[in-house]
Amino acid sequence: MNKVSIIILSAGFGTRMKSKIPKVLHKICGKEMLFCIIDEVSNLSDDLHIVLYNEFNMIKEKINSAYPNNKINIHIQNHDEFPGTAGALMSGVGDNKKMPIDTKYDRVLVLSGDMPLVQSSTLKNFIRDDCDISMGILELSDATGYGRVLMDEDKVLGIVEEKDADSKVKSISLANSGVYCFKKELLNTYIPKLESNNKQNEYYLTDIISLANKDDCSIIGINVKEHEFIGVNSKVDLAKAEDFMLDLLRNKAMQSGVIFRIPKSIYIEFGVEFIGECEIESNCVLKSGSKIIESKILSNSVIEDSIIENSSIGPFARIRPKSYIKDSHIGNFVEIKASTLNNVKAGHLSYLGDSSIDSGTNIGAGVITCNYDGIKKYKTIIGKNVFVGSDTQLIAPVEIESNVLIAAGSSVNKGAKDGDLVISRTKQINKPGFYYHFFKEKK
């Protein structure tokens, strides 16, 4: 671990998201943006602080639930007295309300909770002993929305927030990335000196740069990549960030040996695991918790929190959570939920929910397990070498032993023993000449 404390600023209202969900809890690739950052910076430090304000209790509960064994220091900003990015660092205790949050180490890395693409390998470059402050700088063709960085050759002079910038400053292409690493003693020195004399009446963290520059502190600007330091402020930004993250996840999978057919069309979430040679065709959705082992997922299929082993799935199949499919063929328009299938064929047009189906069994077209009575879910158990004819309803709870033949069109609500033929149909009646009688036509 590096000797650095980390503070993630996540107190904002996120009004531009136009959502009831707090901005930092919006997800990319199945993971909350804030959690993307926590997972990255946890590689750098064991002293992590998160500053909240808007929806404090909701976000705190989510953090504690997702990281039950990690000691994460959660703070609430004194927003009424000290709004703004620097206000988020003010501890708000007793007569020393302008003193910064107490951190463990002498270096403090500060970043925002809406930067889900930032990588720990890049953040390491900010943690250095040859300067008082390091900060990330973006060179943009259009820096609209960003604070502008004022430079004199290689020296950082200050940062002007866009809302306080005149037209000359707005023409500057160097933008503030919003990531800084300070000497702790500088925060102790300058935070009490900050004032909110600006159009927003807020305490700006960026004002520390100007104060430090006047005292001839060494401030190093680190050029960083725009896509990695993208700040998500709207759902347009959210979509862009997710697109970048999808590229990272897909490339990682392909580098490990997975074949993606038309990679850009495939949606993949954090936590999807591939083992052995796997092939994923176009327009598939692979959600968190899924494990694909030596299998092929055909086009337009969805896998949710399930294990697929040595099997083919799809096209147009949906495997819902808590399913384990091994050595099986699942065809088009088959939906499986909370079921275990071992060496099973279900070629098309079936729903198998809350079921356990053993080897050699064939599920015909149109077969459904009727697992829900409106109040409770029930289990269907099918043994080995069972042939389930087309358009059969298996009304749970029901157990079909091995070596059973179920006739097409049957409604099965009783168990079957080994070797049984199960047939449940109403008697067919043919009435000669009824067509002509009904339509009053002559033969």
VENZI-V147181 format. One record per residue. RES is the residue in one small letter. PHI is phi in degrees with one decimal (NA if undefined). Layout:
BEGIN
RES & PHI
RES & PHI
END
This chain:
BEGIN
m & NA
n & -77.0
k & -84.1
v & -143.1
s & -94.9
i & -125.5
i & -120.6
i & -105.4
l & -87.7
s & -137.7
a & -96.5
g & -67.8
f & -85.2
g & 60.1
t & -62.3
r & -71.4
m & -72.6
k & 51.1
s & -149.6
k & -76.1
i & -80.2
p & -54.7
k & -53.4
v & -72.2
l & -96.0
h & -65.8
k & -101.1
i & -125.2
c & 52.0
g & 82.5
k & -126.9
e & -57.9
m & -55.4
l & -60.6
f & -71.8
c & -58.9
i & -72.0
i & -56.3
d & -62.9
e & -71.3
v & -74.9
s & -63.4
n & -76.0
l & -106.3
s & -153.5
d & -105.8
d & -123.4
l & -112.3
h & -122.6
i & -125.4
v & -103.8
l & -121.9
y & -151.6
n & -62.7
e & 53.9
f & -52.9
n & -65.2
m & -62.9
i & -68.7
k & -59.4
e & -62.6
k & -64.1
i & -63.8
n & -64.4
s & -72.1
a & -77.1
y & -129.4
p & -66.4
n & -104.7
n & -99.4
k & -85.3
i & -109.9
n & -83.5
i & -110.1
h & -120.8
i & -112.5
q & -73.2
n & -80.6
h & -68.3
d & -64.9
e & -91.6
f & -134.1
p & -74.6
g & 103.4
t & -67.1
a & -75.3
g & -59.0
a & -65.9
l & -91.1
m & -83.0
s & -72.8
g & 65.2
v & -119.8
g & 55.2
d & -84.0
n & -108.1
k & -66.6
k & -95.4
m & -79.2
p & -72.0
i & -52.7
d & -76.3
t & -114.5
k & -80.0
y & -112.8
d & -83.1
r & -115.7
v & -127.7
l & -93.8
v & -117.7
l & -147.5
s & -97.7
g & -81.5
d & -114.8
m & -120.1
p & -70.9
l & -95.7
v & -65.1
q & -112.1
s & -61.5
s & -62.5
t & -78.1
l & -63.3
k & -57.5
n & -67.4
f & -81.3
i & -92.5
r & -144.1
d & -99.6
d & -96.3
c & -154.3
d & -86.2
i & -139.9
s & -119.2
m & -146.8
g & -85.5
i & -124.6
l & -106.2
e & -104.7
l & -121.3
s & -71.7
d & -137.4
a & -95.8
t & -55.3
g & 96.6
y & -104.6
g & -70.0
r & -95.9
v & -96.4
l & -92.8
m & -125.6
d & -125.9
e & 56.7
d & -94.8
k & -96.1
v & -81.8
l & -95.9
g & 173.2
i & -133.3
v & -114.2
e & -65.6
e & -58.7
k & -66.9
d & -107.1
a & -91.5
d & -88.5
s & -63.8
k & -66.2
v & -66.5
k & -64.2
s & -78.9
i & -70.9
s & -93.0
l & -84.7
a & -119.4
n & -79.3
s & -77.5
g & 86.9
v & -119.9
y & -138.4
c & -128.1
f & -109.0
k & -69.0
k & -57.7
e & -64.6
l & -69.7
l & -62.2
n & -62.2
t & -79.2
y & -94.6
i & -58.4
p & -64.0
k & -89.3
l & -69.7
e & -126.0
s & -107.5
n & -86.5
n & -149.8
k & -63.2
q & -94.1
n & 53.1
e & -121.5
y & -92.1
y & -95.3
l & -64.7
t & -65.9
d & -65.8
i & -61.4
i & -62.0
s & -65.6
l & -63.8
a & -66.0
n & -64.9
k & -64.2
d & -93.8
d & 59.8
c & -71.5
s & -85.8
i & -123.4
i & -105.0
g & -94.2
i & -112.2
n & -70.8
v & -127.2
k & -83.0
e & -59.9
h & -64.3
e & -75.9
f & -108.5
i & -62.5
g & -96.1
v & -92.3
n & -118.5
s & -145.7
k & -73.3
v & -67.6
d & -61.4
l & -60.8
a & -64.6
k & -64.3
a & -63.5
e & -65.4
d & -62.4
f & -64.2
m & -65.8
l & -59.3
d & -60.0
l & -62.3
l & -68.5
r & -66.9
n & -62.9
k & -60.5
a & -65.7
m & -66.7
q & -66.1
s & -86.4
g & 113.2
v & -79.7
i & -93.1
f & -111.4
r & -89.8
i & 54.4
p & -53.0
k & -61.5
s & -87.9
i & -100.4
y & -99.1
i & -136.6
e & -106.6
f & -55.0
g & 87.3
v & -78.4
e & -117.7
f & -116.8
i & -129.4
g & 75.0
e & -81.4
c & -129.3
e & -132.2
i & -121.1
e & -83.8
s & -63.5
n & 63.0
c & -89.4
v & -122.6
l & -119.0
k & -101.7
s & -50.2
g & 89.0
s & -82.9
k & -127.9
i & -110.0
i & -120.2
e & 46.1
s & -134.3
k & -121.8
i & -108.7
l & -80.1
s & -56.2
n & 62.5
s & -105.3
v & -123.4
i & -119.8
e & -123.3
d & 44.9
s & -139.3
i & -109.9
i & -117.9
e & -126.7
n & 48.6
s & -138.5
s & -115.9
i & -126.7
g & 97.0
p & -72.8
f & 55.8
a & -110.8
r & -129.7
i & -108.4
r & -87.1
p & -55.8
k & 67.5
s & -107.0
y & -131.8
i & -119.2
k & -129.8
d & 52.0
s & -126.9
h & -117.2
i & -116.0
g & -93.2
n & -74.4
f & 58.1
v & -109.2
e & -117.0
i & -128.1
k & -139.3
a & 46.8
s & -133.9
t & -116.0
l & -122.4
n & -123.8
n & 56.5
v & -121.9
k & -113.6
a & -134.1
g & -71.0
h & -171.3
l & 58.2
s & -133.8
y & -124.3
l & -125.2
g & -120.3
d & 52.1
s & -129.8
s & -130.5
i & -127.5
d & -98.2
s & -64.7
g & 80.8
t & -84.2
n & -116.0
i & -104.7
g & -75.0
a & -63.7
g & 80.2
v & -78.7
i & -134.4
t & -94.5
c & -89.1
n & -98.7
y & -133.1
d & -102.4
g & 99.1
i & -125.3
k & -126.2
k & -97.9
y & -129.7
k & -100.7
t & -112.8
i & -117.4
i & -125.2
g & -82.0
k & -87.9
n & 55.6
v & -94.0
f & -107.8
v & -103.3
g & -67.4
s & -59.4
d & 59.3
t & -99.8
q & -107.8
l & -103.8
i & -92.5
a & -75.4
p & -79.2
v & -152.4
e & -126.4
i & -109.3
e & -73.3
s & -71.1
n & 58.7
v & -116.9
l & -112.5
i & -110.2
a & -69.5
a & -57.0
g & 78.2
s & -89.4
s & -108.9
v & -107.6
n & -124.4
k & -128.7
g & -65.1
a & -129.3
k & -91.9
d & -52.9
g & 90.2
d & -68.8
l & -100.5
v & -111.8
i & -140.6
s & -139.5
r & -140.5
t & -75.4
k & -66.7
q & -80.3
i & -121.0
n & -111.3
k & -109.0
p & -60.3
g & 74.2
f & -65.5
y & -57.5
y & -69.5
h & -67.1
f & -67.3
f & -94.4
k & 54.7
e & -114.1
k & -98.5
k & -69.6
END
